[in-house]
Amino acid sequence: MDKTACTRCGREMPLKRLKEVVHEEGRSRIRRLVCSICLDQIMNESSRVRGVVGTQKAAAAHIDHGVGSGERQSLGQRG
Ligand SMILES: [Zn+2]
């Protein structure tokens, strides 16, 4: 009944088995529900992960993309 899909790979599974992931894009905070497999991949790609309190889950993973990445370079090209 309460089947939900992972927002990354689209696999359907109960909400209980999805993990909440939080990250910032510019000034806005993005929340996504992903399966444990996707969470592993996201954590591997990110430079830092810390636990935070989620809105849909009791615990969420906050992803930091770190500094010195491509995002900074694209900002610099504006000037
Ligand atoms: Zn997934």
PDB file of the backbone (N, CA, C, O) and the ligand in Angstrom, with CONECT records:
HET     ZN  A 101       1
ATOM      1  N   MET A   1       0.821  -1.211   0.000  1.00  0.00           N
ATOM      2  CA  MET A   1       0.000   0.000   0.000  1.00  0.00           C
ATOM      3  C   MET A   1       0.853   1.259   0.000  1.00  0.00           C
ATOM      4  O   MET A   1       0.617   2.187  -0.773  1.00  0.00           O
ATOM      5  N   ASP A   2       1.862   1.274   0.890  1.00  0.00           N
ATOM      6  CA  ASP A   2       2.683   2.473   0.964  1.00  0.00           C
ATOM      7  C   ASP A   2       3.988   2.300   0.180  1.00  0.00           C
ATOM      8  O   ASP A   2       5.065   2.696   0.625  1.00  0.00           O
ATOM      9  N   LYS A   3       3.849   1.699  -0.995  1.00  0.00           N
ATOM     10  CA  LYS A   3       5.031   1.520  -1.840  1.00  0.00           C
ATOM     11  C   LYS A   3       5.492   2.861  -2.387  1.00  0.00           C
ATOM     12  O   LYS A   3       4.690   3.674  -2.846  1.00  0.00           O
ATOM     13  N   THR A   4       6.779   3.071  -2.328  1.00  0.00           N
ATOM     14  CA  THR A   4       7.372   4.291  -2.837  1.00  0.00           C
ATOM     15  C   THR A   4       8.544   3.889  -3.726  1.00  0.00           C
ATOM     16  O   THR A   4       9.079   2.787  -3.597  1.00  0.00           O
ATOM     17  N   ALA A   5       8.937   4.777  -4.619  1.00  0.00           N
ATOM     18  CA  ALA A   5      10.048   4.470  -5.503  1.00  0.00           C
ATOM     19  C   ALA A   5      11.276   5.271  -5.111  1.00  0.00           C
ATOM     20  O   ALA A   5      11.179   6.415  -4.667  1.00  0.00           O
ATOM     21  N   CYS A   6      12.425   4.653  -5.284  1.00  0.00           N
ATOM     22  CA  CYS A   6      13.685   5.351  -5.109  1.00  0.00           C
ATOM     23  C   CYS A   6      13.767   6.463  -6.150  1.00  0.00           C
ATOM     24  O   CYS A   6      13.509   6.228  -7.331  1.00  0.00           O
ATOM     25  N   THR A   7      14.123   7.668  -5.719  1.00  0.00           N
ATOM     26  CA  THR A   7      14.138   8.792  -6.654  1.00  0.00           C
ATOM     27  C   THR A   7      15.353   8.757  -7.570  1.00  0.00           C
ATOM     28  O   THR A   7      15.458   9.563  -8.494  1.00  0.00           O
ATOM     29  N   ARG A   8      16.265   7.834  -7.320  1.00  0.00           N
ATOM     30  CA  ARG A   8      17.473   7.787  -8.140  1.00  0.00           C
ATOM     31  C   ARG A   8      17.389   6.687  -9.192  1.00  0.00           C
ATOM     32  O   ARG A   8      17.634   6.946 -10.370  1.00  0.00           O
ATOM     33  N   CYS A   9      17.050   5.479  -8.795  1.00  0.00           N
ATOM     34  CA  CYS A   9      17.004   4.369  -9.746  1.00  0.00           C
ATOM     35  C   CYS A   9      15.573   3.971 -10.090  1.00  0.00           C
ATOM     36  O   CYS A   9      15.351   3.216 -11.036  1.00  0.00           O
ATOM     37  N   GLY A  10      14.600   4.471  -9.328  1.00  0.00           N
ATOM     38  CA  GLY A  10      13.210   4.221  -9.666  1.00  0.00           C
ATOM     39  C   GLY A  10      12.662   2.891  -9.195  1.00  0.00           C
ATOM     40  O   GLY A  10      11.525   2.536  -9.503  1.00  0.00           O
ATOM     41  N   ARG A  11      13.465   2.158  -8.452  1.00  0.00           N
ATOM     42  CA  ARG A  11      13.007   0.859  -7.973  1.00  0.00           C
ATOM     43  C   ARG A  11      11.957   1.051  -6.869  1.00  0.00           C
ATOM     44  O   ARG A  11      12.136   1.848  -5.948  1.00  0.00           O
ATOM     45  N   GLU A  12      10.895   0.320  -6.987  1.00  0.00           N
ATOM     46  CA  GLU A  12       9.825   0.453  -5.994  1.00  0.00           C
ATOM     47  C   GLU A  12      10.107  -0.395  -4.779  1.00  0.00           C
ATOM     48  O   GLU A  12      10.537  -1.544  -4.880  1.00  0.00           O
ATOM     49  N   MET A  13       9.853   0.201  -3.621  1.00  0.00           N
ATOM     50  CA  MET A  13      10.016  -0.541  -2.380  1.00  0.00           C
ATOM     51  C   MET A  13       9.280   0.194  -1.267  1.00  0.00           C
ATOM     52  O   MET A  13       8.916   1.360  -1.415  1.00  0.00           O
ATOM     53  N   PRO A  14       9.067  -0.498  -0.156  1.00  0.00           N
ATOM     54  CA  PRO A  14       8.358   0.164   0.943  1.00  0.00           C
ATOM     55  C   PRO A  14       9.128   1.377   1.442  1.00  0.00           C
ATOM     56  O   PRO A  14      10.359   1.399   1.430  1.00  0.00           O
ATOM     57  N   LEU A  15       8.387   2.379   1.878  1.00  0.00           N
ATOM     58  CA  LEU A  15       8.997   3.609   2.382  1.00  0.00           C
ATOM     59  C   LEU A  15       9.993   3.321   3.500  1.00  0.00           C
ATOM     60  O   LEU A  15      11.002   4.011   3.641  1.00  0.00           O
ATOM     61  N   LYS A  16       9.699   2.308   4.281  1.00  0.00           N
ATOM     62  CA  LYS A  16      10.575   1.932   5.390  1.00  0.00           C
ATOM     63  C   LYS A  16      12.002   1.645   4.939  1.00  0.00           C
ATOM     64  O   LYS A  16      12.956   1.895   5.676  1.00  0.00           O
ATOM     65  N   ARG A  17      12.141   1.122   3.728  1.00  0.00           N
ATOM     66  CA  ARG A  17      13.467   0.693   3.284  1.00  0.00           C
ATOM     67  C   ARG A  17      14.227   1.781   2.554  1.00  0.00           C
ATOM     68  O   ARG A  17      15.401   1.615   2.223  1.00  0.00           O
ATOM     69  N   LEU A  18      13.553   2.902   2.302  1.00  0.00           N
ATOM     70  CA  LEU A  18      14.238   4.008   1.637  1.00  0.00           C
ATOM     71  C   LEU A  18      14.954   4.886   2.659  1.00  0.00           C
ATOM     72  O   LEU A  18      14.530   5.002   3.809  1.00  0.00           O
ATOM     73  N   LYS A  19      16.033   5.493   2.218  1.00  0.00           N
ATOM     74  CA  LYS A  19      16.802   6.384   3.085  1.00  0.00           C
ATOM     75  C   LYS A  19      16.620   7.818   2.597  1.00  0.00           C
ATOM     76  O   LYS A  19      16.547   8.083   1.398  1.00  0.00           O
ATOM     77  N   GLU A  20      16.549   8.719   3.546  1.00  0.00           N
ATOM     78  CA  GLU A  20      16.421  10.115   3.180  1.00  0.00           C
ATOM     79  C   GLU A  20      17.806  10.741   3.052  1.00  0.00           C
ATOM     80  O   GLU A  20      18.655  10.606   3.934  1.00  0.00           O
ATOM     81  N   VAL A  21      18.010  11.428   1.931  1.00  0.00           N
ATOM     82  CA  VAL A  21      19.289  12.080   1.677  1.00  0.00           C
ATOM     83  C   VAL A  21      19.043  13.568   1.477  1.00  0.00           C
ATOM     84  O   VAL A  21      18.132  13.962   0.750  1.00  0.00           O
ATOM     85  N   VAL A  22      19.843  14.376   2.112  1.00  0.00           N
ATOM     86  CA  VAL A  22      19.706  15.829   2.014  1.00  0.00           C
ATOM     87  C   VAL A  22      20.986  16.399   1.436  1.00  0.00           C
ATOM     88  O   VAL A  22      22.082  16.028   1.855  1.00  0.00           O
ATOM     89  N   HIS A  23      20.850  17.298   0.473  1.00  0.00           N
ATOM     90  CA  HIS A  23      22.039  18.016   0.017  1.00  0.00           C
ATOM     91  C   HIS A  23      21.641  19.393  -0.470  1.00  0.00           C
ATOM     92  O   HIS A  23      20.469  19.651  -0.746  1.00  0.00           O
ATOM     93  N   GLU A  24      22.624  20.277  -0.576  1.00  0.00           N
ATOM     94  CA  GLU A  24      22.338  21.640  -0.991  1.00  0.00           C
ATOM     95  C   GLU A  24      22.737  21.855  -2.435  1.00  0.00           C
ATOM     96  O   GLU A  24      23.821  21.460  -2.864  1.00  0.00           O
ATOM     97  N   GLU A  25      21.835  22.495  -3.185  1.00  0.00           N
ATOM     98  CA  GLU A  25      22.168  22.921  -4.539  1.00  0.00           C
ATOM     99  C   GLU A  25      22.034  24.428  -4.560  1.00  0.00           C
ATOM    100  O   GLU A  25      20.926  24.965  -4.589  1.00  0.00           O
ATOM    101  N   GLY A  26      23.163  25.103  -4.545  1.00  0.00           N
ATOM    102  CA  GLY A  26      23.109  26.541  -4.393  1.00  0.00           C
ATOM    103  C   GLY A  26      22.564  26.886  -3.032  1.00  0.00           C
ATOM    104  O   GLY A  26      23.144  26.511  -2.012  1.00  0.00           O
ATOM    105  N   ARG A  27      21.460  27.593  -3.004  1.00  0.00           N
ATOM    106  CA  ARG A  27      20.905  27.988  -1.712  1.00  0.00           C
ATOM    107  C   ARG A  27      19.733  27.124  -1.293  1.00  0.00           C
ATOM    108  O   ARG A  27      19.234  27.262  -0.176  1.00  0.00           O
ATOM    109  N   SER A  28      19.286  26.238  -2.164  1.00  0.00           N
ATOM    110  CA  SER A  28      18.122  25.436  -1.813  1.00  0.00           C
ATOM    111  C   SER A  28      18.541  24.061  -1.314  1.00  0.00           C
ATOM    112  O   SER A  28      19.557  23.509  -1.738  1.00  0.00           O
ATOM    113  N   ARG A  29      17.758  23.537  -0.429  1.00  0.00           N
ATOM    114  CA  ARG A  29      18.041  22.227   0.153  1.00  0.00           C
ATOM    115  C   ARG A  29      17.177  21.186  -0.539  1.00  0.00           C
ATOM    116  O   ARG A  29      15.953  21.305  -0.579  1.00  0.00           O
ATOM    117  N   ILE A  30      17.814  20.185  -1.073  1.00  0.00           N
ATOM    118  CA  ILE A  30      17.115  19.129  -1.808  1.00  0.00           C
ATOM    119  C   ILE A  30      17.011  17.889  -0.929  1.00  0.00           C
ATOM    120  O   ILE A  30      17.992  17.455  -0.325  1.00  0.00           O
ATOM    121  N   ARG A  31      15.818  17.332  -0.868  1.00  0.00           N
ATOM    122  CA  ARG A  31      15.632  16.088  -0.122  1.00  0.00           C
ATOM    123  C   ARG A  31      15.200  14.997  -1.085  1.00  0.00           C
ATOM    124  O   ARG A  31      14.312  15.203  -1.911  1.00  0.00           O
ATOM    125  N   ARG A  32      15.827  13.846  -0.976  1.00  0.00           N
ATOM    126  CA  ARG A  32      15.468  12.737  -1.845  1.00  0.00           C
ATOM    127  C   ARG A  32      15.373  11.458  -1.023  1.00  0.00           C
ATOM    128  O   ARG A  32      16.066  11.287  -0.021  1.00  0.00           O
ATOM    129  N   LEU A  33      14.502  10.573  -1.471  1.00  0.00           N
ATOM    130  CA  LEU A  33      14.410   9.258  -0.849  1.00  0.00           C
ATOM    131  C   LEU A  33      15.049   8.252  -1.799  1.00  0.00           C
ATOM    132  O   LEU A  33      14.611   8.102  -2.940  1.00  0.00           O
ATOM    133  N   VAL A  34      16.069   7.574  -1.332  1.00  0.00           N
ATOM    134  CA  VAL A  34      16.771   6.621  -2.178  1.00  0.00           C
ATOM    135  C   VAL A  34      16.904   5.286  -1.463  1.00  0.00           C
ATOM    136  O   VAL A  34      16.771   5.198  -0.243  1.00  0.00           O
ATOM    137  N   CYS A  35      17.170   4.245  -2.254  1.00  0.00           N
ATOM    138  CA  CYS A  35      17.374   2.923  -1.673  1.00  0.00           C
ATOM    139  C   CYS A  35      18.799   2.832  -1.131  1.00  0.00           C
ATOM    140  O   CYS A  35      19.617   3.718  -1.376  1.00  0.00           O
ATOM    141  N   SER A  36      19.089   1.778  -0.406  1.00  0.00           N
ATOM    142  CA  SER A  36      20.391   1.667   0.241  1.00  0.00           C
ATOM    143  C   SER A  36      21.514   1.548  -0.785  1.00  0.00           C
ATOM    144  O   SER A  36      22.633   1.992  -0.530  1.00  0.00           O
ATOM    145  N   ILE A  37      21.226   0.950  -1.944  1.00  0.00           N
ATOM    146  CA  ILE A  37      22.254   0.814  -2.985  1.00  0.00           C
ATOM    147  C   ILE A  37      22.643   2.184  -3.518  1.00  0.00           C
ATOM    148  O   ILE A  37      23.826   2.492  -3.665  1.00  0.00           O
ATOM    149  N   CYS A  38      21.641   2.999  -3.803  1.00  0.00           N
ATOM    150  CA  CYS A  38      21.910   4.345  -4.306  1.00  0.00           C
ATOM    151  C   CYS A  38      22.596   5.185  -3.237  1.00  0.00           C
ATOM    152  O   CYS A  38      23.478   5.989  -3.542  1.00  0.00           O
ATOM    153  N   LEU A  39      22.193   5.001  -1.997  1.00  0.00           N
ATOM    154  CA  LEU A  39      22.814   5.761  -0.917  1.00  0.00           C
ATOM    155  C   LEU A  39      24.306   5.460  -0.853  1.00  0.00           C
ATOM    156  O   LEU A  39      25.117   6.362  -0.641  1.00  0.00           O
ATOM    157  N   ASP A  40      24.664   4.201  -1.034  1.00  0.00           N
ATOM    158  CA  ASP A  40      26.075   3.829  -1.052  1.00  0.00           C
ATOM    159  C   ASP A  40      26.815   4.578  -2.143  1.00  0.00           C
ATOM    160  O   ASP A  40      27.902   5.109  -1.915  1.00  0.00           O
ATOM    161  N   GLN A  41      26.221   4.620  -3.339  1.00  0.00           N
ATOM    162  CA  GLN A  41      26.870   5.274  -4.473  1.00  0.00           C
ATOM    163  C   GLN A  41      26.994   6.773  -4.234  1.00  0.00           C
ATOM    164  O   GLN A  41      28.024   7.376  -4.534  1.00  0.00           O
ATOM    165  N   ILE A  42      25.948   7.362  -3.698  1.00  0.00           N
ATOM    166  CA  ILE A  42      25.973   8.797  -3.425  1.00  0.00           C
ATOM    167  C   ILE A  42      27.058   9.116  -2.400  1.00  0.00           C
ATOM    168  O   ILE A  42      27.776  10.108  -2.527  1.00  0.00           O
ATOM    169  N   MET A  43      27.164   8.274  -1.400  1.00  0.00           N
ATOM    170  CA  MET A  43      28.155   8.520  -0.361  1.00  0.00           C
ATOM    171  C   MET A  43      29.567   8.351  -0.892  1.00  0.00           C
ATOM    172  O   MET A  43      30.489   9.031  -0.442  1.00  0.00           O
ATOM    173  N   ASN A  44      29.740   7.444  -1.848  1.00  0.00           N
ATOM    174  CA  ASN A  44      31.056   7.265  -2.452  1.00  0.00           C
ATOM    175  C   ASN A  44      31.462   8.485  -3.272  1.00  0.00           C
ATOM    176  O   ASN A  44      32.639   8.840  -3.324  1.00  0.00           O
ATOM    177  N   GLU A  45      30.485   9.125  -3.913  1.00  0.00           N
ATOM    178  CA  GLU A  45      30.777  10.272  -4.770  1.00  0.00           C
ATOM    179  C   GLU A  45      31.013  11.542  -3.966  1.00  0.00           C
ATOM    180  O   GLU A  45      31.687  12.461  -4.430  1.00  0.00           O
ATOM    181  N   SER A  46      30.465  11.590  -2.780  1.00  0.00           N
ATOM    182  CA  SER A  46      30.543  12.833  -2.017  1.00  0.00           C
ATOM    183  C   SER A  46      31.785  12.854  -1.147  1.00  0.00           C
ATOM    184  O   SER A  46      32.347  11.811  -0.812  1.00  0.00           O
ATOM    185  N   SER A  47      32.198  14.038  -0.794  1.00  0.00           N
ATOM    186  CA  SER A  47      33.413  14.162   0.000  1.00  0.00           C
ATOM    187  C   SER A  47      33.129  14.005   1.480  1.00  0.00           C
ATOM    188  O   SER A  47      33.998  13.587   2.246  1.00  0.00           O
ATOM    189  N   ARG A  48      31.920  14.340   1.880  1.00  0.00           N
ATOM    190  CA  ARG A  48      31.605  14.265   3.302  1.00  0.00           C
ATOM    191  C   ARG A  48      30.148  13.909   3.500  1.00  0.00           C
ATOM    192  O   ARG A  48      29.279  14.417   2.791  1.00  0.00           O
ATOM    193  N   VAL A  49      29.878  13.049   4.449  1.00  0.00           N
ATOM    194  CA  VAL A  49      28.514  12.663   4.783  1.00  0.00           C
ATOM    195  C   VAL A  49      28.334  12.755   6.288  1.00  0.00           C
ATOM    196  O   VAL A  49      29.181  12.296   7.054  1.00  0.00           O
ATOM    197  N   ARG A  50      27.233  13.345   6.704  1.00  0.00           N
ATOM    198  CA  ARG A  50      26.976  13.357   8.140  1.00  0.00           C
ATOM    199  C   ARG A  50      25.503  13.088   8.389  1.00  0.00           C
ATOM    200  O   ARG A  50      24.665  13.311   7.516  1.00  0.00           O
ATOM    201  N   GLY A  51      25.197  12.616   9.567  1.00  0.00           N
ATOM    202  CA  GLY A  51      23.826  12.297   9.905  1.00  0.00           C
ATOM    203  C   GLY A  51      23.071  13.524  10.368  1.00  0.00           C
ATOM    204  O   GLY A  51      23.579  14.311  11.167  1.00  0.00           O
ATOM    205  N   VAL A  52      21.862  13.686   9.869  1.00  0.00           N
ATOM    206  CA  VAL A  52      21.006  14.789  10.306  1.00  0.00           C
ATOM    207  C   VAL A  52      19.615  14.244  10.593  1.00  0.00           C
ATOM    208  O   VAL A  52      19.315  13.086  10.302  1.00  0.00           O
ATOM    209  N   VAL A  53      18.778  15.085  11.162  1.00  0.00           N
ATOM    210  CA  VAL A  53      17.398  14.685  11.403  1.00  0.00           C
ATOM    211  C   VAL A  53      16.591  14.936  10.138  1.00  0.00           C
ATOM    212  O   VAL A  53      16.616  16.036   9.585  1.00  0.00           O
ATOM    213  N   GLY A  54      15.884  13.923   9.686  1.00  0.00           N
ATOM    214  CA  GLY A  54      15.127  14.053   8.458  1.00  0.00           C
ATOM    215  C   GLY A  54      13.708  14.531   8.696  1.00  0.00           C
ATOM    216  O   GLY A  54      13.235  14.600   9.830  1.00  0.00           O
ATOM    217  N   THR A  55      13.039  14.860   7.595  1.00  0.00           N
ATOM    218  CA  THR A  55      11.645  15.281   7.704  1.00  0.00           C
ATOM    219  C   THR A  55      10.704  14.095   7.535  1.00  0.00           C
ATOM    220  O   THR A  55       9.670  14.013   8.198  1.00  0.00           O
ATOM    221  N   GLN A  56      11.067  13.182   6.647  1.00  0.00           N
ATOM    222  CA  GLN A  56      10.226  12.019   6.416  1.00  0.00           C
ATOM    223  C   GLN A  56      10.743  10.805   7.166  1.00  0.00           C
ATOM    224  O   GLN A  56      10.018   9.837   7.395  1.00  0.00           O
ATOM    225  N   LYS A  57      12.005  10.876   7.541  1.00  0.00           N
ATOM    226  CA  LYS A  57      12.635   9.801   8.285  1.00  0.00           C
ATOM    227  C   LYS A  57      13.212  10.372   9.571  1.00  0.00           C
ATOM    228  O   LYS A  57      13.481  11.569   9.673  1.00  0.00           O
ATOM    229  N   ALA A  58      13.393   9.505  10.534  1.00  0.00           N
ATOM    230  CA  ALA A  58      13.982   9.959  11.796  1.00  0.00           C
ATOM    231  C   ALA A  58      15.426  10.376  11.587  1.00  0.00           C
ATOM    232  O   ALA A  58      15.923  11.287  12.250  1.00  0.00           O
ATOM    233  N   ALA A  59      16.099   9.700  10.655  1.00  0.00           N
ATOM    234  CA  ALA A  59      17.495  10.009  10.384  1.00  0.00           C
ATOM    235  C   ALA A  59      17.706  10.160   8.892  1.00  0.00           C
ATOM    236  O   ALA A  59      17.154   9.402   8.094  1.00  0.00           O
ATOM    237  N   ALA A  60      18.505  11.140   8.525  1.00  0.00           N
ATOM    238  CA  ALA A  60      18.811  11.358   7.122  1.00  0.00           C
ATOM    239  C   ALA A  60      20.313  11.519   6.967  1.00  0.00           C
ATOM    240  O   ALA A  60      21.020  11.802   7.934  1.00  0.00           O
ATOM    241  N   ALA A  61      20.791  11.338   5.753  1.00  0.00           N
ATOM    242  CA  ALA A  61      22.207  11.541   5.471  1.00  0.00           C
ATOM    243  C   ALA A  61      22.372  12.871   4.757  1.00  0.00           C
ATOM    244  O   ALA A  61      21.747  13.107   3.722  1.00  0.00           O
ATOM    245  N   HIS A  62      23.208  13.736   5.302  1.00  0.00           N
ATOM    246  CA  HIS A  62      23.472  15.007   4.653  1.00  0.00           C
ATOM    247  C   HIS A  62      24.748  14.878   3.836  1.00  0.00           C
ATOM    248  O   HIS A  62      25.797  14.486   4.349  1.00  0.00           O
ATOM    249  N   ILE A  63      24.639  15.217   2.548  1.00  0.00           N
ATOM    250  CA  ILE A  63      25.761  15.052   1.629  1.00  0.00           C
ATOM    251  C   ILE A  63      26.413  16.396   1.356  1.00  0.00           C
ATOM    252  O   ILE A  63      25.746  17.360   0.979  1.00  0.00           O
ATOM    253  N   ASP A  64      27.720  16.449   1.551  1.00  0.00           N
ATOM    254  CA  ASP A  64      28.477  17.641   1.168  1.00  0.00           C
ATOM    255  C   ASP A  64      29.296  17.313  -0.066  1.00  0.00           C
ATOM    256  O   ASP A  64      30.027  16.323  -0.099  1.00  0.00           O
ATOM    257  N   HIS A  65      29.167  18.153  -1.073  1.00  0.00           N
ATOM    258  CA  HIS A  65      29.928  17.889  -2.293  1.00  0.00           C
ATOM    259  C   HIS A  65      31.360  18.376  -2.181  1.00  0.00           C
ATOM    260  O   HIS A  65      32.200  18.056  -3.022  1.00  0.00           O
ATOM    261  N   GLY A  66      31.636  19.146  -1.148  1.00  0.00           N
ATOM    262  CA  GLY A  66      32.996  19.605  -0.934  1.00  0.00           C
ATOM    263  C   GLY A  66      33.340  20.829  -1.755  1.00  0.00           C
ATOM    264  O   GLY A  66      32.567  21.268  -2.607  1.00  0.00           O
ATOM    265  N   VAL A  67      34.507  21.367  -1.483  1.00  0.00           N
ATOM    266  CA  VAL A  67      34.951  22.565  -2.204  1.00  0.00           C
ATOM    267  C   VAL A  67      35.979  22.180  -3.253  1.00  0.00           C
ATOM    268  O   VAL A  67      36.564  21.097  -3.205  1.00  0.00           O
ATOM    269  N   GLY A  68      36.189  23.078  -4.197  1.00  0.00           N
ATOM    270  CA  GLY A  68      37.184  22.823  -5.231  1.00  0.00           C
ATOM    271  C   GLY A  68      36.691  21.924  -6.331  1.00  0.00           C
ATOM    272  O   GLY A  68      37.493  21.373  -7.085  1.00  0.00           O
ATOM    273  N   SER A  69      35.374  21.759  -6.442  1.00  0.00           N
ATOM    274  CA  SER A  69      34.827  20.912  -7.487  1.00  0.00           C
ATOM    275  C   SER A  69      34.462  21.743  -8.714  1.00  0.00           C
ATOM    276  O   SER A  69      34.777  22.931  -8.786  1.00  0.00           O
ATOM    277  N   GLY A  70      33.806  21.120  -9.661  1.00  0.00           N
ATOM    278  CA  GLY A  70      33.430  21.802 -10.896  1.00  0.00           C
ATOM    279  C   GLY A  70      32.455  22.937 -10.668  1.00  0.00           C
ATOM    280  O   GLY A  70      32.397  23.882 -11.455  1.00  0.00           O
ATOM    281  N   GLU A  71      31.689  22.847  -9.593  1.00  0.00           N
ATOM    282  CA  GLU A  71      30.704  23.897  -9.338  1.00  0.00           C
ATOM    283  C   GLU A  71      31.381  25.238  -9.111  1.00  0.00           C
ATOM    284  O   GLU A  71      30.891  26.281  -9.545  1.00  0.00           O
ATOM    285  N   ARG A  72      32.499  25.195  -8.434  1.00  0.00           N
ATOM    286  CA  ARG A  72      33.216  26.435  -8.184  1.00  0.00           C
ATOM    287  C   ARG A  72      33.774  27.009  -9.468  1.00  0.00           C
ATOM    288  O   ARG A  72      33.789  28.226  -9.650  1.00  0.00           O
ATOM    289  N   GLN A  73      34.223  26.166 -10.341  1.00  0.00           N
ATOM    290  CA  GLN A  73      34.798  26.637 -11.595  1.00  0.00           C
ATOM    291  C   GLN A  73      33.754  27.336 -12.441  1.00  0.00           C
ATOM    292  O   GLN A  73      34.032  28.373 -13.044  1.00  0.00           O
ATOM    293  N   SER A  74      32.568  26.783 -12.491  1.00  0.00           N
ATOM    294  CA  SER A  74      31.521  27.403 -13.321  1.00  0.00           C
ATOM    295  C   SER A  74      31.125  28.753 -12.766  1.00  0.00           C
ATOM    296  O   SER A  74      30.746  29.651 -13.518  1.00  0.00           O
ATOM    297  N   LEU A  75      31.211  28.904 -11.441  1.00  0.00           N
ATOM    298  CA  LEU A  75      30.928  30.212 -10.855  1.00  0.00           C
ATOM    299  C   LEU A  75      31.982  31.223 -11.264  1.00  0.00           C
ATOM    300  O   LEU A  75      31.673  32.378 -11.554  1.00  0.00           O
ATOM    301  N   GLY A  76      33.235  30.777 -11.286  1.00  0.00           N
ATOM    302  CA  GLY A  76      34.329  31.678 -11.605  1.00  0.00           C
ATOM    303  C   GLY A  76      34.283  32.179 -13.045  1.00  0.00           C
ATOM    304  O   GLY A  76      34.772  33.272 -13.332  1.00  0.00           O
ATOM    305  N   GLN A  77      33.706  31.401 -13.948  1.00  0.00           N
ATOM    306  CA  GLN A  77      33.670  31.787 -15.352  1.00  0.00           C
ATOM    307  C   GLN A  77      32.763  32.982 -15.601  1.00  0.00           C
ATOM    308  O   GLN A  77      32.870  33.642 -16.635  1.00  0.00           O
ATOM    309  N   ARG A  78      31.879  33.260 -14.665  1.00  0.00           N
ATOM    310  CA  ARG A  78      30.961  34.388 -14.839  1.00  0.00           C
ATOM    311  C   ARG A  78      31.702  35.717 -14.869  1.00  0.00           C
ATOM    312  O   ARG A  78      31.375  36.614 -15.647  1.00  0.00           O
ATOM    313  N   GLY A  79      32.718  35.826 -13.998  1.00  0.00           N
ATOM    314  CA  GLY A  79      33.404  37.093 -13.889  1.00  0.00           C
ATOM    315  C   GLY A  79      34.333  37.258 -15.076  1.00  0.00           C
ATOM    316  O   GLY A  79      35.020  38.273 -15.185  1.00  0.00           O
TER     317      GLY A  79
HETATM  318 ZN    ZN A 101      17.908   3.388  -5.848  1.00  0.00          ZN2+
END
